[in-house]
């Protein structure tokens, strides 16, 4: 395990006042990573609070790609005891020691804008664990067919029932909580309006709540974990906190009857810990329970502590055959069949020389093979971290939090006191580990993905398989890129492209946008791949604009019922015509009518399409001199034809509302820029290798019209850059301070003669916001 970065809170200069309030910053900390690689973590004081005046419990969220940009979304006076993300990674569950449960959601995918969707209060209940309902969707890699080329054969959806269904069989959103008194609570998110409530803005969320005792009688619970069952129920494992008490398991089922939720709890086989049978029986306290995989209830990890050390035990649920005793058999009848029961069996254990502070397991198994190859991560109170393999608890790797600070760093900037891990969590692909200490400081470690039980370095085929899994499942792939080595990036990109090109046309069309984003991020990691990455991101935006424009086309007269207006324009592009005015004679303008008020709102996107065409044409002379390997937008005939179709649509819309046309700064008089760009693009489509006449005309283009500089990449600092592979690790970061050494490199080959603007541009709508706007949306990927 190699540490990548450490993020600390801002420290003041040493003084008596800061030393006196230093204990206020120490406290219980939680962290949880979503499937989008966004981390939620808690602190006892606000990150910018030096004196400890904001003592309480505060929840922050941050993207792992830029962890210094953290945003506070919630503050409580009481301790927050549970943090959980839902499976898509869009909602966050927060529960505290007073029984308050809140489900938060972000607004329009903004990381710094969160609101409470529903909340419920269970008075006097200390929430220990929580989990969202399962939505019934789980993608698995078929281990026997992992080398097949088709995605449909390589991946399959595993049969798992949703936790709760409502009208139409759709999965219901909600969560389950388990408290310290042995109570099970349920909170649901219902999108339909509550009875007697009418909202003019449409249906809003309202909640249905229910509670029930976990066992026959209430009992004190100290440690608990929740797992998904394949039939839709929850598997709950609880402990009273002492090793001489049994680890009890329950199956919890939830049903909805109209406006009422019902909870059914059933006792399952339990067991006593193996550490009670050891000669040195000094282990007294149970620290944590964790199922090895969140969707597999067959394996459970238990950690216990003594005064000087700790122990990790793995228990597995096995079928056991029991025969009937001869005394109970009838002599005349044949011997009965043996009974099969399910019991917990001890598999292995691992002893530590120090107390165990935190433990976590893999969130989910990517492969359908059983048992799944996963890791168990353990943090000790001597600041050491251990990575153990699930099969035999064999130590795979180790690290220390003390190595997180480089000795060349000035002492006032970083806190170098005793560092103790308070919480830890693995990413969903299992290739990165995040550790939070008692001060809310974060440490990110690389973890070798479990490619096979024998271990070994990450290979190109398995890296491509992980990216394909992210492509189909929708899971974020940032942590997979973190595990790559610089020497294998080009090979992974080429193999990923070849594999995608083998898929059927329908599959490629469905996954094209997601595929282009993954490929762009791969190229961005290469020092000479910034232009390719920019081209791929421009292609994504071009596809999006083309789809939006074509969906607006509505024929005023139903002249042709066989073809839609978009199909008619695509058929016209097959004609070897370079004059856009002649194309307008083929396409009937009445088939492309749009409301004039709607056209004006699309002007900024129309302007972006024209600017992209100008930049591509101006790059043609340079492309002849230096031919780059990999994707180039200027040589993509399909993309150029898409640009030509958009030019025809824009020309027709300009007849309806001239103010929606793109604005050009012309350097010569009587120049129709739209017609000139369409002519040059048509000649480029007819001859992908440009001739001398086309190159000469493109050379004259900057002297005829001013070409604005267009860039699809952000200059904001992020972790995943080519500099990561050459920067000395660990990278030492500070909350609220953007590092200067992680700036994204600008494009290698800017267009000659292009005019760069100092105005800030919205990355989604492509609207100019001025030089110093109040708020700007920035993509952190």
C-alpha positions in Angstrom: 0.0 0.0 0.0 1.5 3.3 -1.1 0.1 6.6 0.3 -1.0 9.1 -2.4 -1.9 12.1 -0.4 -2.7 13.4 3.1 -5.1 16.3 3.7 -4.8 18.2 6.9 -6.7 21.1 8.5 -5.2 24.5 8.6 -2.9 24.9 11.6 -2.1 28.1 13.5 1.2 29.1 15.0 1.9 27.4 18.3 0.5 29.3 21.2 -0.8 28.6 24.7 -4.4 29.3 23.5 -4.1 26.9 20.6 -2.5 24.2 22.7 -5.3 24.5 25.3 -8.1 24.1 22.7 -6.3 21.4 20.8 -8.2 18.6 22.5 -11.4 20.0 21.1 -10.4 18.9 17.6 -10.0 15.3 18.7 -13.0 13.0 18.6 -14.9 10.3 16.9 -14.7 10.5 13.1 -16.6 8.7 10.4 -16.0 8.4 6.6 -17.9 6.8 3.8 -17.1 6.7 0.0 -19.9 6.6 -2.6 -19.9 4.8 -5.9 -19.1 8.2 -7.5 -15.9 8.4 -5.4 -17.2 11.3 -3.3 -16.3 11.0 0.4 -18.5 12.1 3.3 -16.6 12.5 6.6 -17.3 14.1 10.0 -15.2 16.3 12.2 -15.7 17.6 15.8 -14.8 21.2 14.8 -15.1 23.0 11.5 -12.1 22.7 9.3 -11.3 26.4 9.3 -11.8 26.7 13.1 -8.5 27.0 14.9 -9.7 27.8 18.4 -12.3 25.0 18.7 -15.2 27.4 19.1 -17.5 25.3 16.8 -17.3 22.1 18.8 -20.0 19.6 17.8 -20.3 17.2 14.9 -20.0 18.5 11.3 -20.5 16.6 8.0 -18.3 17.4 5.0 -18.3 16.1 1.4 -15.4 16.2 -1.0 -14.4 14.6 -4.3 -11.4 12.3 -4.0 -9.9 14.0 -7.1 -9.8 17.4 -5.3 -10.1 16.7 -1.6 -9.0 20.2 -0.5 -12.3 21.5 -1.8 -14.6 20.2 0.9 -18.0 21.5 1.7 -19.9 21.4 4.9 -23.5 20.1 4.4 -24.7 19.6 8.0 -23.9 20.4 11.6 -25.3 18.8 14.8 -24.8 19.4 18.5 -24.9 15.7 19.2 -22.5 13.1 17.9 -23.2 11.8 14.3 -22.9 8.0 14.5 -23.8 6.8 11.0 -22.9 7.9 7.4 -24.1 5.8 4.5 -24.4 6.4 0.7 -27.1 4.8 -1.4 -26.0 2.5 -4.3 -26.1 5.1 -7.1 -24.2 7.5 -4.9 -26.7 10.4 -5.1 -28.1 10.4 -1.6 -26.5 10.5 1.8 -27.9 9.1 5.1 -26.9 10.9 8.3 -27.9 9.6 11.8 -26.9 10.8 15.2 -26.8 9.6 18.8 -30.2 11.2 19.6 -32.2 9.1 17.0 -32.4 11.7 14.3 -32.2 10.2 10.8 -31.8 12.4 7.7 -31.5 11.6 4.0 -29.8 14.3 2.0 -29.6 14.9 -1.7 -27.6 17.2 -3.9 -29.1 19.7 -6.2 -28.3 19.4 -10.0 -25.2 17.3 -9.3 -23.6 20.2 -7.4 -21.2 19.0 -4.7 -21.7 22.1 -2.5 -25.5 22.3 -2.6 -27.4 19.8 -0.5 -30.8 19.7 1.0 -32.7 17.4 3.4 -35.2 15.2 1.5 -36.8 13.5 4.4 -36.1 13.1 8.1 -37.4 11.0 11.0 -36.8 11.0 14.7 -36.6 8.0 17.0 -36.4 9.7 20.5 -33.8 8.4 22.9 -32.3 6.0 20.4 -28.6 5.9 19.8 -28.2 4.9 16.1 -25.3 2.5 15.6 -25.6 1.4 11.9 -27.7 2.2 8.9 -28.2 1.1 5.3 -30.2 2.1 2.3 -32.7 -0.2 0.7 -31.4 -2.3 -2.2 -32.7 -1.4 -5.7 -32.4 -5.0 -7.1 -29.7 -4.2 -9.6 -26.2 -5.8 -9.3 -23.8 -6.4 -12.1 -21.4 -9.3 -11.9 -18.4 -10.5 -13.9 -18.8 -14.1 -15.1 -15.5 -15.6 -14.0 -15.7 -18.4 -16.6 -16.2 -15.9 -19.5 -13.9 -13.1 -18.5 -11.9 -13.4 -21.7 -14.8 -13.3 -24.1 -15.0 -10.2 -26.3 -18.8 -9.4 -25.9 -20.0 -7.5 -22.9 -23.3 -9.4 -22.9 -21.4 -12.7 -22.3 -18.7 -11.3 -19.9 -21.1 -9.5 -17.5 -24.5 -10.5 -16.2 -27.0 -9.1 -13.7 -27.1 -11.1 -10.5 -30.5 -12.1 -9.3 -31.2 -10.1 -6.1 -34.6 -8.9 -5.1 -35.3 -5.2 -4.1 -35.8 -4.6 -0.4 -39.3 -3.2 -0.8 -41.5 -2.9 -3.9 -44.4 -0.5 -4.5 -46.8 0.2 -7.4 -45.6 -1.4 -10.7 -43.0 -3.5 -9.0 -40.6 -0.5 -8.7 -38.1 -0.6 -5.9 -38.9 1.8 -3.0 -36.2 4.1 -1.7 -35.5 4.2 2.0 -33.2 3.1 4.8 -33.0 0.9 7.8 -31.3 1.8 11.1 -30.3 -0.3 14.1 -30.0 1.4 17.5 -28.1 0.6 20.7 -31.2 -0.7 22.5 -31.9 -3.4 19.8 -34.5 -1.4 17.9 -34.9 -1.6 14.1 -36.2 1.6 12.4 -37.3 2.2 8.8 -37.5 5.5 6.9 -38.8 5.5 3.4 -38.7 8.1 0.6 -42.1 8.2 -1.1 -42.3 10.4 -4.2 -46.1 10.5 -4.4 -47.7 13.3 -2.3 -49.0 12.5 1.1 -52.8 12.3 1.6 -54.4 15.7 2.0 -51.2 17.5 0.8 -51.2 19.2 -2.6 -48.2 21.0 -3.9 -48.3 23.3 -7.0 -44.8 22.3 -7.9 -45.7 18.7 -8.2 -45.2 15.7 -5.8 -42.5 16.1 -3.2 -40.8 13.5 -0.9 -42.6 12.4 2.2 -41.6 9.6 4.6 -43.2 6.6 6.1 -41.6 5.3 9.3 -41.8 2.2 11.5 -39.9 0.6 14.3 -39.7 -2.9 15.8 -37.6 -4.8 18.3 -34.8 -6.7 16.7 -35.2 -9.7 19.0 -37.9 -11.1 21.2 -36.7 -8.7 24.0 -34.7 -5.5 23.7 -31.0 -5.9 24.5 -28.0 -3.7 24.7 -26.0 -3.6 21.4 -22.5 -2.3 21.1 -21.5 -3.4 17.6 -23.6 -4.1 14.5 -23.4 -4.6 10.8 -26.1 -4.8 8.1 -25.9 -6.9 4.9 -28.2 -7.5 1.9 -29.9 -10.8 1.4 -30.6 -12.2 -2.0 -34.4 -12.5 -1.4 -34.7 -8.8 -0.4 -34.3 -9.1 3.3 -31.6 -7.6 5.5 -29.1 -9.7 7.5 -28.2 -8.0 10.8 -25.3 -9.2 13.0 -25.1 -7.7 16.5 -22.9 -8.0 19.6 -23.3 -6.9 23.1 -19.7 -5.7 23.2 -18.2 -8.6 25.3 -16.5 -11.7 23.8 -18.3 -14.0 26.2 -21.7 -13.0 24.7 -22.8 -14.6 21.4 -22.8 -12.9 18.0 -26.5 -12.9 17.2 -27.8 -12.8 13.6 -31.3 -11.8 12.5 -33.2 -11.6 9.2 -35.2 -8.4 8.8 -38.0 -8.2 6.2 -39.8 -4.9 5.3 -43.1 -4.6 3.6 -45.4 -1.8 2.6 -49.2 -1.9 3.0 -50.6 1.2 1.5 -49.5 4.0 3.9 -48.0 1.7 6.5 -44.6 0.0 6.8 -44.3 -3.4 8.6 -41.0 -4.9 9.9 -40.5 -8.6 10.6 -37.5 -9.9 12.4 -36.5 -13.5 12.6 -33.6 -15.0 14.6 -30.9 -16.8 12.7 -28.0 -19.1 13.8 -25.6 -17.4 16.2 -22.2 -18.3 17.5 -19.6 -17.6 20.2 -16.2 -16.2 19.3 -13.1 -18.5 19.0 -10.9 -16.2 21.1 -12.7 -17.6 24.2 -11.1 -20.9 23.6 -7.5 -19.6 23.3 -5.0 -20.3 26.1 -4.4 -16.6 26.6 -8.0 -15.6 26.8 -7.4 -11.8 27.4 -9.7 -10.6 24.6 -12.7 -9.1 26.3 -14.2 -6.4 24.1 -15.8 -6.7 20.6 -14.8 -3.7 18.5 -16.4 -4.2 15.1 -18.5 -6.5 13.0 -18.3 -6.5 9.2 -19.7 -8.8 6.6 -17.0 -9.6 4.1 -19.2 -8.4 1.2 -22.3 -6.2 1.6 -24.3 -8.5 -0.6 -23.1 -11.8 0.7 -24.2 -12.9 4.2 -22.1 -16.1 4.3 -18.9 -14.5 5.8 -18.5 -12.3 8.8 -15.4 -10.6 10.2 -15.2 -9.9 14.0 -12.5 -7.8 15.7 -11.9 -7.9 19.4 -9.4 -6.2 21.8 -7.5 -7.0 24.9 -5.5 -4.6 27.1 -2.4 -5.0 24.8 -3.6 -6.4 21.5 -6.3 -7.4 19.1 -7.6 -10.3 17.1 -9.5 -10.6 13.8 -11.7 -13.6 13.2 -13.5 -14.7 10.1 -16.6 -16.9 10.4 -18.4 -18.6 7.5 -22.0 -19.9 7.2 -21.8 -23.6 6.2 -24.3 -26.4 5.8 -23.8 -29.2 8.2 -25.3 -32.7 7.9 -26.7 -34.3 11.1 -27.8 -37.9 11.2 -30.5 -39.3 13.4 -29.4 -41.3 16.4 -30.3 -45.0 16.4 -32.3 -44.8 19.6 -34.7 -42.4 17.8 -35.0 -44.5 14.7 -37.8 -47.1 14.2 -36.4 -50.5 13.8 -38.9 -51.6 11.2 -38.7 -48.5 9.0 -35.7 -47.6 6.7 -33.2 -45.2 8.2 -34.3 -41.6 7.7 -32.4 -39.1 5.5 -29.9 -37.0 7.5 -30.9 -33.4 8.4 -29.1 -30.4 7.0 -28.7 -27.4 9.1 -26.8 -24.1 8.7 -24.2 -23.2 11.3 -21.3 -20.7 11.6 -17.9 -22.2 11.4 -14.6 -20.5 12.4 -12.3 -20.2 9.3 -9.2 -18.3 10.4 -7.9 -15.6 12.7 -5.1 -13.0 12.8 -3.6 -11.6 16.0 -2.3 -8.0 16.3 0.3 -6.7 18.7 -1.7 -3.5 19.3 -5.4 -2.6 19.8 -7.6 -2.5 16.8 -9.0 1.0 16.1 -10.9 0.5 12.8 -11.7 -2.2 10.3 -13.4 -2.3 6.9 -14.1 -4.8 4.1 -14.7 -4.6 0.4 -18.0 -3.0 -0.5 -18.9 -5.6 -3.2 -17.5 -8.5 -5.2 -17.1 -7.7 -8.9 -17.0 -11.4 -9.8 -19.8 -13.9 -9.5 -17.4 -16.6 -8.4 -17.8 -17.8 -4.8 -16.2 -17.3 -2.5 -15.2 -13.7 -3.6 -11.6 -12.7 -3.4 -11.6 -9.6 -1.2 -9.5 -7.7 1.4 -9.9 -7.0 5.1 -8.3 -3.7 6.1 -7.3 -3.2 9.8 -6.0 -0.1 11.6 -4.2 -0.4 14.9 -3.7 2.2 17.6 0.1 2.3 16.9 -0.9 4.0 13.5 -0.1 0.9 11.5 -2.4 -0.3 8.7 -2.6 -3.9 7.5 -4.2 -5.3 4.3 -5.3 -9.0 4.9 -6.6 -11.4 2.3 -10.0 -12.8 3.1 -9.1 -16.5 2.4 -6.6 -17.1 5.2 -6.1 -13.6 6.6 -2.6 -13.6 5.1 -1.0 -10.2 5.3 -0.7 -8.7 1.8 0.6 -5.2 2.6 1.1 -2.8 5.4 1.6 0.9 5.9 1.9 3.5 8.7 0.1 6.8 9.1 3.4 8.3 10.5 4.8 8.1 7.0 2.1 10.5 5.7 4.1 13.6 6.4 7.4 14.3 4.6 10.2 15.5 6.8 10.9 18.4 4.4 7.6 20.1 5.3 7.6 23.1 7.7 6.4 22.1 11.1 3.7 24.8 11.6 1.8 23.6 8.5 1.1 20.1 9.5 0.0 18.4 12.7 2.6 15.8 13.6 1.3 14.7 16.9 0.1 11.2 17.7 -2.0 10.1 14.7 -4.7 7.6 15.3 -7.1 6.2 12.7 -10.7 6.6 13.6 -12.4 5.3 10.4 -11.5 3.8 7.1 -13.3 2.9 3.9 -12.5 1.2 0.6 -13.6 2.5 -2.8 -16.1 0.5 -4.7 -13.6 -0.9 -7.2 -11.4 -1.8 -4.2 -8.2 -0.1 -5.5 -8.0 2.8 -3.0 -8.3 3.0 0.8 -9.3 6.2 2.6 -8.4 6.6 6.3 -9.7 9.4 8.6 -8.0 10.1 11.9 -9.4 11.5 15.1 -8.9 15.1 13.8 -10.8 14.6 10.6 -7.6 14.5 8.5 -7.7 12.3 5.4 -5.1 9.8 4.0 -5.5 8.1 0.7 -3.6 4.8 -0.1 -3.3 2.8 -3.3 -4.5 -0.7 -2.9 -3.7 -3.5 -5.4 -7.0 -4.7 -6.9 -7.7 -8.3 -6.2 -7.1 -9.7 -9.7 -6.6 -13.3 -8.5 -6.0 -15.1 -5.2 -2.3 -15.3 -5.8 -2.0 -11.5 -5.9 0.7 -9.8 -8.1 0.8 -6.5 -9.9 -2.2 -5.1 -11.8 -2.2 -6.4 -15.4 -3.5 -4.7 -18.5 -6.3 -7.3 -19.2 -7.7 -6.9 -15.6 -7.4 -3.1 -15.7 -9.5 -3.1 -18.9 -12.0 -5.5 -17.3 -12.4 -3.0 -14.4 -13.0 -0.2 -16.8 -15.5 -2.2 -18.7 -17.3 -3.0 -15.4 -17.5 0.8 -14.7 -18.7 1.4 -18.2 -21.6 -0.9 -17.9 -22.5 -0.5 -14.2 -22.2 3.3 -14.2 -19.8 3.2 -11.3 -17.1 5.9 -11.2 -13.7 4.8 -12.6 -11.4 7.3 -10.8 -9.9 4.8 -8.4 -9.2 2.4 -11.2 -7.1 5.0 -12.9 -5.3 5.6 -9.6 -4.1 1.9 -9.7 -2.5 2.2 -13.2 1.2 2.6 -13.8 2.5 5.2 -16.3 3.9 2.4 -18.6 0.6 0.7 -19.1 -1.7 3.7 -19.8 -1.4 3.5 -23.6 -1.8 -0.3 -23.7 -4.9 -0.1 -21.5 -6.4 2.7 -23.7 -5.7 0.7 -26.9 -7.1 -2.5 -25.6 -10.1 -0.7 -24.1 -10.8 0.8 -27.5 -10.4 -2.5 -29.4 -12.8 -4.2 -27.0 -15.5 -1.5 -27.4 -15.2 -1.6 -31.2 -16.0 -5.4 -31.1 -19.4 -4.7 -29.5 -22.7 -4.7 -31.5 -23.8 -1.3 -32.9 -26.7 -1.0 -30.4 -24.3 -1.6 -27.5 -21.9 1.0 -28.8 -24.7 3.6 -29.2 -26.0 3.0 -25.7 -22.6 3.3 -24.0 -20.9 5.9 -26.4 -21.0 8.9 -24.1 -19.7 7.0 -21.0 -17.1 5.3 -23.2 -15.8 8.6 -24.5 -15.5 10.0 -21.0 -13.5 7.0 -19.8 -11.2 7.2 -22.8 -10.7 10.9 -22.4 -9.7 10.5 -18.8 -7.2 7.8 -19.8 -5.6 10.1 -22.4 -5.5 12.9 -19.9 -3.0 10.8 -17.8 -0.5 10.9 -20.6 1.7 13.9 -21.0 1.2 13.9 -24.8 -2.5 13.0 -24.7 -4.1 16.3 -23.7 -5.1 17.1 -27.3 -6.7 13.7 -27.7 -8.6 14.1 -24.4 -9.8 17.5 -25.5 -11.0 16.1 -28.8 -12.9 13.3 -27.1 -14.6 15.7 -24.7 -15.5 17.9 -27.6 -17.0 14.9 -29.3 -19.2 14.2 -26.2 -20.5 17.7 -26.2 -21.0 17.6 -30.0 -23.1 14.4 -29.7 -25.2 16.0 -26.9 -25.9 19.2 -28.8 -26.7 17.2 -31.9 -29.2 15.0 -30.0 -30.8 18.1 -28.4 -31.1 20.0 -31.6 -32.6 17.1 -33.6 -35.1 16.3 -30.9 -36.5 19.9 -31.3 -37.3 19.5 -35.0 -41.0 19.3 -35.7 -42.4 19.4 -39.2 -45.1 22.0 -39.7 -46.8 20.0 -42.4 -46.8 16.2 -42.4 -45.4 15.9 -45.9 -43.3 12.8 -45.5 -44.4 10.2 -43.0 -41.5 7.8 -43.8 -38.6 10.0 -42.6 -38.2 12.3 -39.6 -36.7 15.7 -40.2 -33.4 14.6 -38.8 -33.3 11.6 -41.1 -34.1 13.8 -44.1 -31.1 16.0 -43.2 -28.8 13.0 -42.8 -29.9 11.7 -46.2 -29.1 15.1 -47.8 -25.6 14.9 -46.4 -24.9 11.9 -48.6 -25.1 14.1 -51.7 -21.7 15.3 -52.9 -22.6 19.0 -52.5 -20.3 21.5 -50.8 -22.7 24.5 -51.1 -25.0 24.9 -48.1 -27.5 26.9 -50.1 -27.9 24.0 -52.5 -28.5 21.6 -49.5 -31.3 23.9 -48.4 -33.0 23.2 -51.7 -33.0 19.5 -51.0 -34.1 19.8 -47.4 -37.6 21.3 -46.9 -37.3 24.1 -44.3 -40.9 23.6 -43.2 -39.8 20.2 -41.7 -37.4 21.9 -39.3 -39.6 24.5 -37.6 -39.0 25.5 -34.0 -40.5 28.2 -31.9 -38.5 31.4 -32.3 -38.4 32.0 -28.5 -36.8 28.6 -28.1 -34.2 29.3 -30.7 -32.8 32.4 -28.9 -32.2 30.3 -25.8 -30.0 28.0 -27.9 -27.7 30.7 -29.2 -24.7 29.9 -26.9 -24.8 26.3 -28.1 -25.0 27.4 -31.7 -22.0 29.6 -31.1 -20.0 26.7 -29.6 -20.7 24.6 -32.7 -19.5 27.3 -35.0 -16.4 27.9 -32.9 -15.6 24.2 -32.8 -15.7 24.1 -36.6 -13.4 27.1 -37.0 -10.9 25.6 -34.6 -10.9 22.2 -36.4 -10.4 23.8 -39.8 -7.6 26.0 -38.5 -5.8 23.0 -37.2 -5.7 21.2 -40.5 -2.3 22.7 -41.7 -0.7 21.7 -38.3 -2.1 18.2 -38.5 -0.3 17.6 -41.8 3.1 18.3 -40.2 2.7 16.4 -37.0 0.4 13.3 -37.1 -0.5 12.2 -33.6 -1.3 8.6 -32.7 -4.7 8.0 -31.3 -8.0 9.7 -31.8 -8.3 13.0 -33.7 -11.6 14.7 -34.1 -10.5 16.3 -37.4 -10.2 12.8 -39.0 -13.5 11.4 -37.6 -15.8 11.4 -40.7 -18.9 10.7 -38.6 -18.2 13.7 -36.4 -17.6 15.9 -39.4 -20.9 14.9 -40.9 -22.6 15.6 -37.6 -21.1 19.1 -37.7 -22.4 19.5 -41.3 -25.9 18.5 -40.3 -25.9 21.0 -37.4 -24.8 23.7 -39.8 -27.8 23.0 -42.0 -30.1 23.1 -39.0 -28.5 26.4 -37.8 -28.9 27.9 -41.3 -32.6 27.0 -41.4 -33.2 28.4 -37.9 -31.4 31.6 -38.9 -34.2 32.1 -41.5 -36.7 32.0 -38.7 -34.8 34.1 -36.2 -31.6 35.8 -37.4 -30.5 36.7 -33.9 -29.9 33.1 -33.0 -27.1 32.8 -35.6 -23.5 32.6 -34.4 -21.6 35.9 -34.1 -18.2 36.2 -36.0 -15.6 38.9 -36.0 -14.9 39.1 -39.7 -11.6 40.5 -41.0 -12.8 40.7 -44.6 -16.1 42.1 -46.1 -18.9 40.1 -47.7 -17.9 36.8 -46.1 -20.5 34.1 -45.3 -18.7 32.2 -42.5 -21.3 29.5 -42.2 -21.2 28.7 -45.9 -17.4 28.8 -45.9 -17.1 26.4 -43.0 -19.7 24.0 -44.5 -17.8 24.0 -47.8 -14.4 23.2 -46.2 -15.9 20.5 -44.0 -17.6 18.9 -47.0 -14.4 18.8 -48.9 -12.6 17.3 -45.9 -15.3 14.6 -45.6 -15.0 13.7 -49.3 -11.2 13.5 -48.9 -10.0 12.7 -45.4 -6.4 13.4 -46.4 -6.6 17.1 -47.3 -5.1 18.3 -50.5 -2.9 21.4 -51.0 -5.9 23.5 -52.1 -7.8 22.7 -49.0 -4.8 23.4 -46.8 -4.2 26.8 -48.5 -7.8 27.8 -47.8 -7.5 26.7 -44.2 -4.3 28.8 -43.9 -6.2 31.8 -45.0 -9.0 31.3 -42.5 -7.4 33.2 -39.5 -6.9 36.2 -41.8 -10.6 36.1 -42.8 -12.3 35.6 -39.5 -11.2 35.8 -35.9 -11.0 32.3 -34.4 -11.8 32.1 -30.7 -9.9 29.7 -28.6 -12.0 26.7 -27.5 -11.0 24.3 -24.7 -13.0 21.5 -23.1 -10.6 21.0 -20.2 -10.5 22.8 -16.9 -7.3 24.4 -15.6 -8.4 23.7 -12.0 -6.0 21.5 -9.9 -6.9 17.9 -9.5 -5.0 14.8 -8.2 -5.4 12.7 -11.3 -2.9 14.4 -13.6 0.3 13.3 -15.4 2.2 15.1 -12.5 0.9 12.4 -10.1 3.3 9.8 -11.5 6.3 12.1 -11.2 5.5 14.0 -8.0 7.2 12.8 -4.8 4.6 11.0 -2.6 2.8 11.6 -0.4 1.3 14.8 -1.7 0.7 17.0 1.3 -2.5 19.0 1.0 -4.5 21.4 3.1 -8.3 21.9 3.3 -9.3 25.1 1.5 -6.0 25.6 -0.3 -5.6 24.6 -3.9 -2.2 23.2 -4.7 -0.2 24.8 -7.4 1.8 21.7 -8.4 -1.3 19.8 -9.5 -2.6 22.1 -12.2 -3.9 20.4 -15.3 -1.6 21.0 -18.2 -3.0 23.1 -21.0 -3.5 21.8 -24.6 -0.2 21.0 -26.3 -1.1 22.5 -29.6 -3.2 25.7 -29.4 -4.6 26.9 -32.8 -2.3 29.4 -34.4 -4.0 32.8 -34.5 -6.7 31.9 -32.1 -7.9 34.6 -29.7 -7.9 33.7 -26.0 -10.6 35.2 -23.9 -10.2 36.2 -20.2 -13.9 35.7 -19.5 -15.1 32.7 -17.5 -17.3 30.2 -19.4 -19.9 28.0 -17.9 -18.7 24.4 -18.6 -22.3 23.1 -19.1 -24.2 25.7 -21.0 -21.1 27.4 -22.6 -22.3 30.9 -21.5 -19.8 33.7 -21.0 -20.1 34.7 -17.3 -17.6 37.7 -17.3 -14.2 38.1 -15.8 -15.2 37.7 -12.1 -18.6 35.9 -11.8 -20.2 35.4 -8.4 -20.5 31.6 -8.9 -19.0 29.2 -11.4 -19.8 25.5 -12.0 -16.4 23.7 -12.4 -16.0 20.0 -13.3 -13.7 18.3 -10.9 -12.9 15.5 -13.3 
